[in-house]
Amino acid sequence: METKLDLFKWKQYESAIILLTVRWYLKYSLSYRDIVEMMSERGLKISQTTIMKWIHELGPEIDKRIRS
């Protein structure tokens, strides 16, 4: 099983920001554009593609850890 460090290794953004965007997407049914806009209001420039990659990479892992 990957550790927390392995999940976020080589990521440009902090793990807290990545987890926040993934959680918002999964919990509130927001679009990638909605999340990009919310992050830009907080001073972060994140592309829709980056968020999509985070969702595809980390979504199943987060779901697995939450449900176990």
Contacts in CASP RR format, 6 or more apart in sequence:
PFRMAT RR
TARGET T0000
AUTHOR 0000-0000-0000
METHOD contacts of the structure
MODEL  1
METKLDLFKWKQYESAIILLTVRWYLKYSLSYRDIVEMMSERGLKISQTT
IMKWIHELGPEIDKRIRS
2 61 0 8 1.000
4 15 0 8 1.000
7 15 0 8 1.000
7 58 0 8 1.000
7 61 0 8 1.000
8 15 0 8 1.000
8 18 0 8 1.000
11 18 0 8 1.000
13 44 0 8 1.000
13 46 0 8 1.000
17 39 0 8 1.000
17 44 0 8 1.000
17 46 0 8 1.000
18 54 0 8 1.000
18 58 0 8 1.000
19 58 0 8 1.000
19 62 0 8 1.000
21 35 0 8 1.000
21 39 0 8 1.000
21 46 0 8 1.000
21 51 0 8 1.000
21 54 0 8 1.000
22 54 0 8 1.000
22 55 0 8 1.000
22 58 0 8 1.000
22 59 0 8 1.000
22 62 0 8 1.000
23 62 0 8 1.000
24 30 0 8 1.000
24 35 0 8 1.000
24 38 0 8 1.000
25 32 0 8 1.000
25 35 0 8 1.000
25 51 0 8 1.000
25 55 0 8 1.000
26 55 0 8 1.000
26 59 0 8 1.000
26 62 0 8 1.000
26 63 0 8 1.000
30 38 0 8 1.000
32 48 0 8 1.000
32 51 0 8 1.000
32 52 0 8 1.000
33 48 0 8 1.000
35 46 0 8 1.000
35 51 0 8 1.000
36 46 0 8 1.000
36 47 0 8 1.000
36 48 0 8 1.000
36 51 0 8 1.000
39 45 0 8 1.000
39 46 0 8 1.000
40 46 0 8 1.000
END
